[in-house]
Amino acid sequence: MIVQVIYKKFTPEIRRVVRKLRRVPSIGEIIFSKGERNVIMADGIVIWEEGEDPIEGLYDVKIIQKMPDILPQISG
């Protein structure tokens, strides 16, 4: 999984969140870029905005990725 950290200003809160994300084994790469607001995205889905828990958002992305395996395609 590729995680993109977009920051306006690199704050201690972002540093704390990135430390948490580095401990997750399913994250292959973390990319940093400057932007308009502080946001963290995983595979194109926003998992964190200021004041939220990034790990909870990361699990949401994993569930979304597994949905096609859980719900097989049925043709009518």
PDB file of N, CA, C, O and CB in Angstrom:
ATOM      1  N   MET A   1       0.848  -1.167   0.000  1.00  0.00           N
ATOM      2  CA  MET A   1       0.000   0.000   0.000  1.00  0.00           C
ATOM      3  C   MET A   1       0.900   1.239   0.000  1.00  0.00           C
ATOM      4  O   MET A   1       1.888   1.299   0.733  1.00  0.00           O
ATOM      5  CB  MET A   1      -0.969  -0.007   1.225  1.00  0.00           C
ATOM      6  N   ILE A   2       0.555   2.206  -0.814  1.00  0.00           N
ATOM      7  CA  ILE A   2       1.305   3.452  -0.900  1.00  0.00           C
ATOM      8  C   ILE A   2       0.532   4.540  -0.160  1.00  0.00           C
ATOM      9  O   ILE A   2      -0.650   4.763  -0.420  1.00  0.00           O
ATOM     10  CB  ILE A   2       1.558   3.857  -2.386  1.00  0.00           C
ATOM     11  N   VAL A   3       1.211   5.209   0.761  1.00  0.00           N
ATOM     12  CA  VAL A   3       0.605   6.273   1.549  1.00  0.00           C
ATOM     13  C   VAL A   3       1.247   7.594   1.141  1.00  0.00           C
ATOM     14  O   VAL A   3       2.470   7.698   1.041  1.00  0.00           O
ATOM     15  CB  VAL A   3       0.773   6.012   3.083  1.00  0.00           C
ATOM     16  N   GLN A   4       0.406   8.602   0.907  1.00  0.00           N
ATOM     17  CA  GLN A   4       0.895   9.924   0.525  1.00  0.00           C
ATOM     18  C   GLN A   4       0.552  10.913   1.629  1.00  0.00           C
ATOM     19  O   GLN A   4      -0.612  11.059   2.002  1.00  0.00           O
ATOM     20  CB  GLN A   4       0.287  10.378  -0.835  1.00  0.00           C
ATOM     21  N   VAL A   5       1.569  11.590   2.151  1.00  0.00           N
ATOM     22  CA  VAL A   5       1.394  12.604   3.181  1.00  0.00           C
ATOM     23  C   VAL A   5       1.479  13.966   2.499  1.00  0.00           C
ATOM     24  O   VAL A   5       2.532  14.349   1.989  1.00  0.00           O
ATOM     25  CB  VAL A   5       2.469  12.461   4.323  1.00  0.00           C
ATOM     26  N   ILE A   6       0.363  14.694   2.494  1.00  0.00           N
ATOM     27  CA  ILE A   6       0.318  16.036   1.910  1.00  0.00           C
ATOM     28  C   ILE A   6       0.228  17.015   3.079  1.00  0.00           C
ATOM     29  O   ILE A   6      -0.677  16.924   3.908  1.00  0.00           O
ATOM     30  CB  ILE A   6      -0.905  16.208   0.901  1.00  0.00           C
ATOM     31  N   TYR A   7       1.166  17.940   3.133  1.00  0.00           N
ATOM     32  CA  TYR A   7       1.203  18.852   4.270  1.00  0.00           C
ATOM     33  C   TYR A   7       1.374  20.291   3.815  1.00  0.00           C
ATOM     34  O   TYR A   7       2.058  20.578   2.832  1.00  0.00           O
ATOM     35  CB  TYR A   7       2.328  18.468   5.221  1.00  0.00           C
ATOM     36  N   LYS A   8       0.734  21.189   4.557  1.00  0.00           N
ATOM     37  CA  LYS A   8       0.945  22.624   4.339  1.00  0.00           C
ATOM     38  C   LYS A   8       2.134  23.060   5.185  1.00  0.00           C
ATOM     39  O   LYS A   8       3.019  23.779   4.720  1.00  0.00           O
ATOM     40  CB  LYS A   8      -0.342  23.460   4.699  1.00  0.00           C
ATOM     41  N   LYS A   9       2.136  22.609   6.437  1.00  0.00           N
ATOM     42  CA  LYS A   9       3.250  22.829   7.347  1.00  0.00           C
ATOM     43  C   LYS A   9       3.453  21.524   8.115  1.00  0.00           C
ATOM     44  O   LYS A   9       2.495  20.960   8.644  1.00  0.00           O
ATOM     45  CB  LYS A   9       2.982  24.051   8.323  1.00  0.00           C
ATOM     46  N   PHE A  10       4.678  21.049   8.178  1.00  0.00           N
ATOM     47  CA  PHE A  10       4.963  19.773   8.835  1.00  0.00           C
ATOM     48  C   PHE A  10       4.923  19.988  10.345  1.00  0.00           C
ATOM     49  O   PHE A  10       5.888  20.476  10.934  1.00  0.00           O
ATOM     50  CB  PHE A  10       6.351  19.198   8.386  1.00  0.00           C
ATOM     51  N   THR A  11       3.804  19.622  10.969  1.00  0.00           N
ATOM     52  CA  THR A  11       3.575  19.860  12.390  1.00  0.00           C
ATOM     53  C   THR A  11       3.953  18.636  13.214  1.00  0.00           C
ATOM     54  O   THR A  11       4.137  17.553  12.659  1.00  0.00           O
ATOM     55  CB  THR A  11       2.112  20.235  12.640  1.00  0.00           C
ATOM     56  N   PRO A  12       4.072  18.793  14.534  1.00  0.00           N
ATOM     57  CA  PRO A  12       4.331  17.630  15.395  1.00  0.00           C
ATOM     58  C   PRO A  12       3.221  16.572  15.306  1.00  0.00           C
ATOM     59  O   PRO A  12       3.486  15.382  15.474  1.00  0.00           O
ATOM     60  CB  PRO A  12       4.488  18.083  16.845  1.00  0.00           C
ATOM     61  N   GLU A  13       1.984  17.002  15.042  1.00  0.00           N
ATOM     62  CA  GLU A  13       0.885  16.044  14.900  1.00  0.00           C
ATOM     63  C   GLU A  13       1.099  15.148  13.678  1.00  0.00           C
ATOM     64  O   GLU A  13       0.867  13.942  13.749  1.00  0.00           O
ATOM     65  CB  GLU A  13      -0.462  16.784  14.786  1.00  0.00           C
ATOM     66  N   ILE A  14       1.537  15.725  12.568  1.00  0.00           N
ATOM     67  CA  ILE A  14       1.812  14.921  11.371  1.00  0.00           C
ATOM     68  C   ILE A  14       2.966  13.970  11.645  1.00  0.00           C
ATOM     69  O   ILE A  14       2.925  12.810  11.235  1.00  0.00           O
ATOM     70  CB  ILE A  14       2.136  15.828  10.153  1.00  0.00           C
ATOM     71  N   ARG A  15       3.992  14.449  12.332  1.00  0.00           N
ATOM     72  CA  ARG A  15       5.137  13.603  12.679  1.00  0.00           C
ATOM     73  C   ARG A  15       4.684  12.395  13.513  1.00  0.00           C
ATOM     74  O   ARG A  15       5.145  11.275  13.289  1.00  0.00           O
ATOM     75  CB  ARG A  15       6.199  14.423  13.454  1.00  0.00           C
ATOM     76  N   ARG A  16       3.781  12.629  14.474  1.00  0.00           N
ATOM     77  CA  ARG A  16       3.263  11.549  15.323  1.00  0.00           C
ATOM     78  C   ARG A  16       2.476  10.536  14.491  1.00  0.00           C
ATOM     79  O   ARG A  16       2.608   9.328  14.684  1.00  0.00           O
ATOM     80  CB  ARG A  16       2.371  12.123  16.446  1.00  0.00           C
ATOM     81  N   VAL A  17       1.659  11.036  13.567  1.00  0.00           N
ATOM     82  CA  VAL A  17       0.846  10.165  12.715  1.00  0.00           C
ATOM     83  C   VAL A  17       1.735   9.325  11.801  1.00  0.00           C
ATOM     84  O   VAL A  17       1.477   8.137  11.610  1.00  0.00           O
ATOM     85  CB  VAL A  17      -0.145  10.999  11.877  1.00  0.00           C
ATOM     86  N   VAL A  18       2.777   9.931  11.238  1.00  0.00           N
ATOM     87  CA  VAL A  18       3.690   9.203  10.348  1.00  0.00           C
ATOM     88  C   VAL A  18       4.420   8.109  11.119  1.00  0.00           C
ATOM     89  O   VAL A  18       4.637   7.020  10.589  1.00  0.00           O
ATOM     90  CB  VAL A  18       4.707  10.169   9.698  1.00  0.00           C
ATOM     91  N   ARG A  19       4.799   8.386  12.359  1.00  0.00           N
ATOM     92  CA  ARG A  19       5.435   7.343  13.188  1.00  0.00           C
ATOM     93  C   ARG A  19       4.502   6.150  13.376  1.00  0.00           C
ATOM     94  O   ARG A  19       4.942   5.002  13.320  1.00  0.00           O
ATOM     95  CB  ARG A  19       5.839   7.916  14.565  1.00  0.00           C
ATOM     96  N   LYS A  20       3.213   6.420  13.601  1.00  0.00           N
ATOM     97  CA  LYS A  20       2.235   5.331  13.734  1.00  0.00           C
ATOM     98  C   LYS A  20       2.139   4.527  12.443  1.00  0.00           C
ATOM     99  O   LYS A  20       2.095   3.297  12.472  1.00  0.00           O
ATOM    100  CB  LYS A  20       0.850   5.889  14.112  1.00  0.00           C
ATOM    101  N   LEU A  21       2.106   5.224  11.316  1.00  0.00           N
ATOM    102  CA  LEU A  21       1.949   4.550  10.027  1.00  0.00           C
ATOM    103  C   LEU A  21       3.166   3.705   9.675  1.00  0.00           C
ATOM    104  O   LEU A  21       3.020   2.660   9.040  1.00  0.00           O
ATOM    105  CB  LEU A  21       1.699   5.570   8.930  1.00  0.00           C
ATOM    106  N   ARG A  22       4.350   4.126  10.066  1.00  0.00           N
ATOM    107  CA  ARG A  22       5.563   3.360   9.756  1.00  0.00           C
ATOM    108  C   ARG A  22       5.579   2.006  10.455  1.00  0.00           C
ATOM    109  O   ARG A  22       6.288   1.098  10.021  1.00  0.00           O
ATOM    110  CB  ARG A  22       6.799   4.154  10.151  1.00  0.00           C
ATOM    111  N   ARG A  23       4.821   1.860  11.516  1.00  0.00           N
ATOM    112  CA  ARG A  23       4.748   0.586  12.243  1.00  0.00           C
ATOM    113  C   ARG A  23       3.810  -0.422  11.586  1.00  0.00           C
ATOM    114  O   ARG A  23       3.832  -1.600  11.940  1.00  0.00           O
ATOM    115  CB  ARG A  23       4.300   0.832  13.666  1.00  0.00           C
ATOM    116  N   VAL A  24       2.990   0.019  10.639  1.00  0.00           N
ATOM    117  CA  VAL A  24       2.020  -0.861   9.978  1.00  0.00           C
ATOM    118  C   VAL A  24       2.733  -1.634   8.873  1.00  0.00           C
ATOM    119  O   VAL A  24       3.285  -1.025   7.956  1.00  0.00           O
ATOM    120  CB  VAL A  24       0.814  -0.042   9.396  1.00  0.00           C
ATOM    121  N   PRO A  25       2.732  -2.985   8.946  1.00  0.00           N
ATOM    122  CA  PRO A  25       3.492  -3.777   7.969  1.00  0.00           C
ATOM    123  C   PRO A  25       2.942  -3.735   6.543  1.00  0.00           C
ATOM    124  O   PRO A  25       3.698  -3.973   5.601  1.00  0.00           O
ATOM    125  CB  PRO A  25       3.539  -5.193   8.420  1.00  0.00           C
ATOM    126  N   SER A  26       1.676  -3.447   6.354  1.00  0.00           N
ATOM    127  CA  SER A  26       1.104  -3.468   5.000  1.00  0.00           C
ATOM    128  C   SER A  26       1.440  -2.216   4.187  1.00  0.00           C
ATOM    129  O   SER A  26       1.159  -2.168   2.990  1.00  0.00           O
ATOM    130  CB  SER A  26      -0.400  -3.621   5.084  1.00  0.00           C
ATOM    131  N   ILE A  27       2.034  -1.206   4.819  1.00  0.00           N
ATOM    132  CA  ILE A  27       2.413   0.013   4.107  1.00  0.00           C
ATOM    133  C   ILE A  27       3.791  -0.196   3.496  1.00  0.00           C
ATOM    134  O   ILE A  27       4.778  -0.407   4.201  1.00  0.00           O
ATOM    135  CB  ILE A  27       2.405   1.256   5.058  1.00  0.00           C
ATOM    136  N   GLY A  28       3.836  -0.133   2.166  1.00  0.00           N
ATOM    137  CA  GLY A  28       5.092  -0.360   1.471  1.00  0.00           C
ATOM    138  C   GLY A  28       5.921   0.896   1.307  1.00  0.00           C
ATOM    139  O   GLY A  28       7.150   0.841   1.343  1.00  0.00           O
ATOM    140  N   GLU A  29       5.258   2.031   1.126  1.00  0.00           N
ATOM    141  CA  GLU A  29       5.981   3.262   0.826  1.00  0.00           C
ATOM    142  C   GLU A  29       5.204   4.460   1.349  1.00  0.00           C
ATOM    143  O   GLU A  29       3.975   4.486   1.279  1.00  0.00           O
ATOM    144  CB  GLU A  29       6.228   3.398  -0.691  1.00  0.00           C
ATOM    145  N   ILE A  30       5.916   5.450   1.871  1.00  0.00           N
ATOM    146  CA  ILE A  30       5.310   6.704   2.319  1.00  0.00           C
ATOM    147  C   ILE A  30       5.937   7.828   1.506  1.00  0.00           C
ATOM    148  O   ILE A  30       7.156   7.999   1.502  1.00  0.00           O
ATOM    149  CB  ILE A  30       5.517   6.931   3.869  1.00  0.00           C
ATOM    150  N   ILE A  31       5.094   8.594   0.816  1.00  0.00           N
ATOM    151  CA  ILE A  31       5.546   9.694  -0.037  1.00  0.00           C
ATOM    152  C   ILE A  31       5.107  11.007   0.604  1.00  0.00           C
ATOM    153  O   ILE A  31       3.958  11.140   1.025  1.00  0.00           O
ATOM    154  CB  ILE A  31       4.976   9.560  -1.496  1.00  0.00           C
ATOM    155  N   PHE A  32       6.014  11.970   0.678  1.00  0.00           N
ATOM    156  CA  PHE A  32       5.723  13.279   1.252  1.00  0.00           C
ATOM    157  C   PHE A  32       5.656  14.319   0.141  1.00  0.00           C
ATOM    158  O   PHE A  32       6.496  14.333  -0.758  1.00  0.00           O
ATOM    159  CB  PHE A  32       6.788  13.670   2.303  1.00  0.00           C
ATOM    160  N   SER A  33       4.638  15.201   0.211  1.00  0.00           N
ATOM    161  CA  SER A  33       4.546  16.299  -0.752  1.00  0.00           C
ATOM    162  C   SER A  33       3.877  17.501  -0.098  1.00  0.00           C
ATOM    163  O   SER A  33       3.070  17.356   0.820  1.00  0.00           O
ATOM    164  CB  SER A  33       3.763  15.863  -2.017  1.00  0.00           C
ATOM    165  N   LYS A  34       4.220  18.672  -0.577  1.00  0.00           N
ATOM    166  CA  LYS A  34       3.656  19.905  -0.035  1.00  0.00           C
ATOM    167  C   LYS A  34       2.347  20.207  -0.753  1.00  0.00           C
ATOM    168  O   LYS A  34       2.240  20.017  -1.965  1.00  0.00           O
ATOM    169  CB  LYS A  34       4.656  21.092  -0.181  1.00  0.00           C
ATOM    170  N   GLY A  35       1.339  20.682   0.004  1.00  0.00           N
ATOM    171  CA  GLY A  35       0.035  20.961  -0.582  1.00  0.00           C
ATOM    172  C   GLY A  35      -0.684  22.077   0.146  1.00  0.00           C
ATOM    173  O   GLY A  35      -0.083  22.828   0.914  1.00  0.00           O
ATOM    174  N   GLU A  36      -1.981  22.175  -0.106  1.00  0.00           N
ATOM    175  CA  GLU A  36      -2.798  23.247   0.460  1.00  0.00           C
ATOM    176  C   GLU A  36      -3.235  22.986   1.900  1.00  0.00           C
ATOM    177  O   GLU A  36      -3.461  23.928   2.658  1.00  0.00           O
ATOM    178  CB  GLU A  36      -4.012  23.455  -0.393  1.00  0.00           C
ATOM    179  N   ARG A  37      -3.355  21.709   2.281  1.00  0.00           N
ATOM    180  CA  ARG A  37      -3.819  21.388   3.636  1.00  0.00           C
ATOM    181  C   ARG A  37      -3.156  20.103   4.099  1.00  0.00           C
ATOM    182  O   ARG A  37      -2.562  19.384   3.296  1.00  0.00           O
ATOM    183  CB  ARG A  37      -5.369  21.250   3.683  1.00  0.00           C
ATOM    184  N   ASN A  38      -3.250  19.812   5.384  1.00  0.00           N
ATOM    185  CA  ASN A  38      -2.650  18.609   5.952  1.00  0.00           C
ATOM    186  C   ASN A  38      -3.606  17.436   5.785  1.00  0.00           C
ATOM    187  O   ASN A  38      -4.692  17.413   6.364  1.00  0.00           O
ATOM    188  CB  ASN A  38      -2.299  18.818   7.444  1.00  0.00           C
ATOM    189  N   VAL A  39      -3.180  16.456   4.979  1.00  0.00           N
ATOM    190  CA  VAL A  39      -4.015  15.294   4.659  1.00  0.00           C
ATOM    191  C   VAL A  39      -3.108  14.099   4.414  1.00  0.00           C
ATOM    192  O   VAL A  39      -1.986  14.257   3.933  1.00  0.00           O
ATOM    193  CB  VAL A  39      -4.922  15.569   3.414  1.00  0.00           C
ATOM    194  N   ILE A  40      -3.586  12.907   4.741  1.00  0.00           N
ATOM    195  CA  ILE A  40      -2.860  11.682   4.418  1.00  0.00           C
ATOM    196  C   ILE A  40      -3.795  10.787   3.621  1.00  0.00           C
ATOM    197  O   ILE A  40      -4.941  10.560   4.010  1.00  0.00           O
ATOM    198  CB  ILE A  40      -2.342  10.957   5.711  1.00  0.00           C
ATOM    199  N   MET A  41      -3.282  10.275   2.484  1.00  0.00           N
ATOM    200  CA  MET A  41      -4.070   9.429   1.593  1.00  0.00           C
ATOM    201  C   MET A  41      -3.381   8.076   1.446  1.00  0.00           C
ATOM    202  O   MET A  41      -2.153   7.984   1.432  1.00  0.00           O
ATOM    203  CB  MET A  41      -4.259  10.105   0.205  1.00  0.00           C
ATOM    204  N   ALA A  42      -4.197   7.028   1.338  1.00  0.00           N
ATOM    205  CA  ALA A  42      -3.690   5.683   1.074  1.00  0.00           C
ATOM    206  C   ALA A  42      -4.418   5.151  -0.146  1.00  0.00           C
ATOM    207  O   ALA A  42      -5.642   5.027  -0.143  1.00  0.00           O
ATOM    208  CB  ALA A  42      -3.884   4.736   2.312  1.00  0.00           C
ATOM    209  N   ASP A  43      -3.671   4.839  -1.180  1.00  0.00           N
ATOM    210  CA  ASP A  43      -4.229   4.341  -2.440  1.00  0.00           C
ATOM    211  C   ASP A  43      -5.348   5.240  -2.963  1.00  0.00           C
ATOM    212  O   ASP A  43      -6.362   4.748  -3.459  1.00  0.00           O
ATOM    213  CB  ASP A  43      -4.752   2.921  -2.257  1.00  0.00           C
ATOM    214  N   GLY A  44      -5.166   6.552  -2.853  1.00  0.00           N
ATOM    215  CA  GLY A  44      -6.118   7.514  -3.400  1.00  0.00           C
ATOM    216  C   GLY A  44      -7.310   7.826  -2.514  1.00  0.00           C
ATOM    217  O   GLY A  44      -8.183   8.593  -2.919  1.00  0.00           O
ATOM    218  N   ILE A  45      -7.374   7.258  -1.320  1.00  0.00           N
ATOM    219  CA  ILE A  45      -8.493   7.492  -0.403  1.00  0.00           C
ATOM    220  C   ILE A  45      -7.968   8.240   0.821  1.00  0.00           C
ATOM    221  O   ILE A  45      -6.947   7.855   1.391  1.00  0.00           O
ATOM    222  CB  ILE A  45      -9.179   6.143   0.015  1.00  0.00           C
ATOM    223  N   VAL A  46      -8.656   9.302   1.226  1.00  0.00           N
ATOM    224  CA  VAL A  46      -8.229  10.090   2.386  1.00  0.00           C
ATOM    225  C   VAL A  46      -8.430   9.254   3.647  1.00  0.00           C
ATOM    226  O   VAL A  46      -9.540   8.808   3.939  1.00  0.00           O
ATOM    227  CB  VAL A  46      -9.022  11.438   2.478  1.00  0.00           C
ATOM    228  N   ILE A  47      -7.335   9.046   4.394  1.00  0.00           N
ATOM    229  CA  ILE A  47      -7.446   8.276   5.636  1.00  0.00           C
ATOM    230  C   ILE A  47      -7.275   9.156   6.866  1.00  0.00           C
ATOM    231  O   ILE A  47      -7.605   8.742   7.977  1.00  0.00           O
ATOM    232  CB  ILE A  47      -6.412   7.161   5.657  1.00  0.00           C
ATOM    233  N   TRP A  48      -6.761  10.372   6.673  1.00  0.00           N
ATOM    234  CA  TRP A  48      -6.531  11.236   7.826  1.00  0.00           C
ATOM    235  C   TRP A  48      -6.646  12.690   7.438  1.00  0.00           C
ATOM    236  O   TRP A  48      -6.108  13.127   6.421  1.00  0.00           O
ATOM    237  CB  TRP A  48      -5.166  10.965   8.438  1.00  0.00           C
ATOM    238  N   GLU A  49      -7.359  13.436   8.271  1.00  0.00           N
ATOM    239  CA  GLU A  49      -7.347  14.892   8.251  1.00  0.00           C
ATOM    240  C   GLU A  49      -7.079  15.300   9.686  1.00  0.00           C
ATOM    241  O   GLU A  49      -7.242  14.481  10.591  1.00  0.00           O
ATOM    242  CB  GLU A  49      -8.708  15.512   7.689  1.00  0.00           C
ATOM    243  N   GLU A  50      -6.683  16.505   9.916  1.00  0.00           N
ATOM    244  CA  GLU A  50      -6.278  16.925  11.253  1.00  0.00           C
ATOM    245  C   GLU A  50      -7.341  16.587  12.292  1.00  0.00           C
ATOM    246  O   GLU A  50      -8.523  16.877  12.103  1.00  0.00           O
ATOM    247  CB  GLU A  50      -5.989  18.420  11.270  1.00  0.00           C
ATOM    248  N   GLY A  51      -6.909  15.972  13.389  1.00  0.00           N
ATOM    249  CA  GLY A  51      -7.801  15.636  14.483  1.00  0.00           C
ATOM    250  C   GLY A  51      -8.398  14.244  14.413  1.00  0.00           C
ATOM    251  O   GLY A  51      -9.161  13.871  15.303  1.00  0.00           O
ATOM    252  N   GLU A  52      -8.080  13.455  13.385  1.00  0.00           N
ATOM    253  CA  GLU A  52      -8.634  12.110  13.237  1.00  0.00           C
ATOM    254  C   GLU A  52      -7.570  11.057  13.534  1.00  0.00           C
ATOM    255  O   GLU A  52      -6.387  11.374  13.656  1.00  0.00           O
ATOM    256  CB  GLU A  52      -9.200  11.910  11.817  1.00  0.00           C
ATOM    257  N   ASP A  53      -8.004   9.799  13.650  1.00  0.00           N
ATOM    258  CA  ASP A  53      -7.092   8.683  13.881  1.00  0.00           C
ATOM    259  C   ASP A  53      -6.735   8.040  12.543  1.00  0.00           C
ATOM    260  O   ASP A  53      -7.630   7.569  11.841  1.00  0.00           O
ATOM    261  CB  ASP A  53      -7.724   7.637  14.845  1.00  0.00           C
ATOM    262  N   PRO A  54      -5.459   8.007  12.171  1.00  0.00           N
ATOM    263  CA  PRO A  54      -5.088   7.477  10.855  1.00  0.00           C
ATOM    264  C   PRO A  54      -5.232   5.967  10.743  1.00  0.00           C
ATOM    265  O   PRO A  54      -5.510   5.457   9.658  1.00  0.00           O
ATOM    266  CB  PRO A  54      -3.676   7.856  10.540  1.00  0.00           C
ATOM    267  N   ILE A  55      -5.051   5.251  11.827  1.00  0.00           N
ATOM    268  CA  ILE A  55      -5.112   3.792  11.779  1.00  0.00           C
ATOM    269  C   ILE A  55      -6.528   3.341  11.451  1.00  0.00           C
ATOM    270  O   ILE A  55      -6.714   2.381  10.703  1.00  0.00           O
ATOM    271  CB  ILE A  55      -4.647   3.180  13.117  1.00  0.00           C
ATOM    272  N   GLU A  56      -7.521   4.016  11.998  1.00  0.00           N
ATOM    273  CA  GLU A  56      -8.917   3.689  11.695  1.00  0.00           C
ATOM    274  C   GLU A  56      -9.209   3.888  10.205  1.00  0.00           C
ATOM    275  O   GLU A  56      -9.876   3.059   9.586  1.00  0.00           O
ATOM    276  CB  GLU A  56      -9.872   4.556  12.547  1.00  0.00           C
ATOM    277  N   GLY A  57      -8.718   4.973   9.639  1.00  0.00           N
ATOM    278  CA  GLY A  57      -8.890   5.227   8.211  1.00  0.00           C
ATOM    279  C   GLY A  57      -8.158   4.216   7.356  1.00  0.00           C
ATOM    280  O   GLY A  57      -8.625   3.859   6.274  1.00  0.00           O
ATOM    281  N   LEU A  58      -7.006   3.747   7.835  1.00  0.00           N
ATOM    282  CA  LEU A  58      -6.229   2.742   7.112  1.00  0.00           C
ATOM    283  C   LEU A  58      -6.994   1.429   7.034  1.00  0.00           C
ATOM    284  O   LEU A  58      -6.986   0.767   5.996  1.00  0.00           O
ATOM    285  CB  LEU A  58      -4.865   2.523   7.786  1.00  0.00           C
ATOM    286  N   TYR A  59      -7.652   1.048   8.118  1.00  0.00           N
ATOM    287  CA  TYR A  59      -8.458  -0.176   8.104  1.00  0.00           C
ATOM    288  C   TYR A  59      -9.654  -0.032   7.167  1.00  0.00           C
ATOM    289  O   TYR A  59     -10.057  -1.003   6.527  1.00  0.00           O
ATOM    290  CB  TYR A  59      -8.938  -0.520   9.523  1.00  0.00           C
ATOM    291  N   ASP A  60     -10.225   1.167   7.081  1.00  0.00           N
ATOM    292  CA  ASP A  60     -11.321   1.402   6.132  1.00  0.00           C
ATOM    293  C   ASP A  60     -10.868   1.153   4.700  1.00  0.00           C
ATOM    294  O   ASP A  60     -11.610   0.573   3.907  1.00  0.00           O
ATOM    295  CB  ASP A  60     -11.855   2.836   6.271  1.00  0.00           C
ATOM    296  N   VAL A  61      -9.653   1.586   4.362  1.00  0.00           N
ATOM    297  CA  VAL A  61      -9.115   1.362   3.018  1.00  0.00           C
ATOM    298  C   VAL A  61      -8.935  -0.129   2.758  1.00  0.00           C
ATOM    299  O   VAL A  61      -9.246  -0.615   1.670  1.00  0.00           O
ATOM    300  CB  VAL A  61      -7.774   2.101   2.838  1.00  0.00           C
ATOM    301  N   LYS A  62      -8.434  -0.855   3.754  1.00  0.00           N
ATOM    302  CA  LYS A  62      -8.252  -2.304   3.595  1.00  0.00           C
ATOM    303  C   LYS A  62      -9.591  -2.997   3.357  1.00  0.00           C
ATOM    304  O   LYS A  62      -9.681  -3.899   2.523  1.00  0.00           O
ATOM    305  CB  LYS A  62      -7.561  -2.902   4.838  1.00  0.00           C
ATOM    306  N   ILE A  63     -10.629  -2.587   4.080  1.00  0.00           N
ATOM    307  CA  ILE A  63     -11.960  -3.179   3.907  1.00  0.00           C
ATOM    308  C   ILE A  63     -12.490  -2.885   2.508  1.00  0.00           C
ATOM    309  O   ILE A  63     -13.045  -3.769   1.855  1.00  0.00           O
ATOM    310  CB  ILE A  63     -12.942  -2.642   4.975  1.00  0.00           C
ATOM    311  N   ILE A  64     -12.321  -1.650   2.046  1.00  0.00           N
ATOM    312  CA  ILE A  64     -12.785  -1.288   0.697  1.00  0.00           C
ATOM    313  C   ILE A  64     -12.069  -2.113  -0.358  1.00  0.00           C
ATOM    314  O   ILE A  64     -12.686  -2.526  -1.340  1.00  0.00           O
ATOM    315  CB  ILE A  64     -12.564   0.211   0.430  1.00  0.00           C
ATOM    316  N   GLN A  65     -10.777  -2.360  -0.173  1.00  0.00           N
ATOM    317  CA  GLN A  65     -10.018  -3.158  -1.133  1.00  0.00           C
ATOM    318  C   GLN A  65     -10.447  -4.619  -1.130  1.00  0.00           C
ATOM    319  O   GLN A  65     -10.349  -5.281  -2.163  1.00  0.00           O
ATOM    320  CB  GLN A  65      -8.536  -3.059  -0.835  1.00  0.00           C
ATOM    321  N   LYS A  66     -10.916  -5.137  -0.009  1.00  0.00           N
ATOM    322  CA  LYS A  66     -11.330  -6.540   0.100  1.00  0.00           C
ATOM    323  C   LYS A  66     -12.774  -6.775  -0.334  1.00  0.00           C
ATOM    324  O   LYS A  66     -13.175  -7.927  -0.504  1.00  0.00           O
ATOM    325  CB  LYS A  66     -11.153  -7.014   1.521  1.00  0.00           C
ATOM    326  N   MET A  67     -13.564  -5.724  -0.518  1.00  0.00           N
ATOM    327  CA  MET A  67     -14.978  -5.878  -0.862  1.00  0.00           C
ATOM    328  C   MET A  67     -15.229  -6.744  -2.097  1.00  0.00           C
ATOM    329  O   MET A  67     -16.140  -7.571  -2.050  1.00  0.00           O
ATOM    330  CB  MET A  67     -15.582  -4.531  -1.081  1.00  0.00           C
ATOM    331  N   PRO A  68     -14.488  -6.612  -3.193  1.00  0.00           N
ATOM    332  CA  PRO A  68     -14.748  -7.490  -4.345  1.00  0.00           C
ATOM    333  C   PRO A  68     -14.542  -8.976  -4.023  1.00  0.00           C
ATOM    334  O   PRO A  68     -15.201  -9.830  -4.616  1.00  0.00           O
ATOM    335  CB  PRO A  68     -13.845  -7.095  -5.503  1.00  0.00           C
ATOM    336  N   ASP A  69     -13.643  -9.289  -3.097  1.00  0.00           N
ATOM    337  CA  ASP A  69     -13.427 -10.680  -2.701  1.00  0.00           C
ATOM    338  C   ASP A  69     -14.575 -11.195  -1.834  1.00  0.00           C
ATOM    339  O   ASP A  69     -14.953 -12.363  -1.916  1.00  0.00           O
ATOM    340  CB  ASP A  69     -12.099 -10.819  -1.949  1.00  0.00           C
ATOM    341  N   ILE A  70     -15.123 -10.307  -1.002  1.00  0.00           N
ATOM    342  CA  ILE A  70     -16.196 -10.703  -0.088  1.00  0.00           C
ATOM    343  C   ILE A  70     -17.524 -10.831  -0.836  1.00  0.00           C
ATOM    344  O   ILE A  70     -18.267 -11.790  -0.624  1.00  0.00           O
ATOM    345  CB  ILE A  70     -16.328  -9.684   1.061  1.00  0.00           C
ATOM    346  N   LEU A  71     -17.821  -9.874  -1.702  1.00  0.00           N
ATOM    347  CA  LEU A  71     -19.075  -9.866  -2.451  1.00  0.00           C
ATOM    348  C   LEU A  71     -18.786 -10.221  -3.909  1.00  0.00           C
ATOM    349  O   LEU A  71     -18.412  -9.347  -4.691  1.00  0.00           O
ATOM    350  CB  LEU A  71     -19.782  -8.478  -2.345  1.00  0.00           C
ATOM    351  N   PRO A  72     -18.954 -11.482  -4.282  1.00  0.00           N
ATOM    352  CA  PRO A  72     -18.648 -11.864  -5.666  1.00  0.00           C
ATOM    353  C   PRO A  72     -19.647 -11.240  -6.645  1.00  0.00           C
ATOM    354  O   PRO A  72     -20.794 -10.965  -6.294  1.00  0.00           O
ATOM    355  CB  PRO A  72     -18.656 -13.399  -5.811  1.00  0.00           C
ATOM    356  N   GLN A  73     -19.191 -11.028  -7.861  1.00  0.00           N
ATOM    357  CA  GLN A  73     -20.043 -10.458  -8.906  1.00  0.00           C
ATOM    358  C   GLN A  73     -21.080 -11.496  -9.330  1.00  0.00           C
ATOM    359  O   GLN A  73     -20.733 -12.645  -9.604  1.00  0.00           O
ATOM    360  CB  GLN A  73     -19.193  -9.993 -10.130  1.00  0.00           C
ATOM    361  N   ILE A  74     -22.343 -11.098  -9.385  1.00  0.00           N
ATOM    362  CA  ILE A  74     -23.429 -11.993  -9.783  1.00  0.00           C
ATOM    363  C   ILE A  74     -24.102 -11.386 -11.005  1.00  0.00           C
ATOM    364  O   ILE A  74     -24.518 -10.227 -10.991  1.00  0.00           O
ATOM    365  CB  ILE A  74     -24.460 -12.213  -8.613  1.00  0.00           C
ATOM    366  N   SER A  75     -24.201 -12.175 -12.044  1.00  0.00           N
ATOM    367  CA  SER A  75     -24.882 -11.675 -13.241  1.00  0.00           C
ATOM    368  C   SER A  75     -26.323 -12.169 -13.244  1.00  0.00           C
ATOM    369  O   SER A  75     -26.609 -13.279 -12.797  1.00  0.00           O
ATOM    370  CB  SER A  75     -24.144 -12.127 -14.534  1.00  0.00           C
ATOM    371  N   GLY A  76     -27.210 -11.350 -13.743  1.00  0.00           N
ATOM    372  CA  GLY A  76     -28.630 -11.666 -13.706  1.00  0.00           C
ATOM    373  C   GLY A  76     -29.016 -12.343 -14.912  1.00  0.00           C
ATOM    374  O   GLY A  76     -30.184 -12.697 -15.074  1.00  0.00           O
TER     375      GLY A  76
END
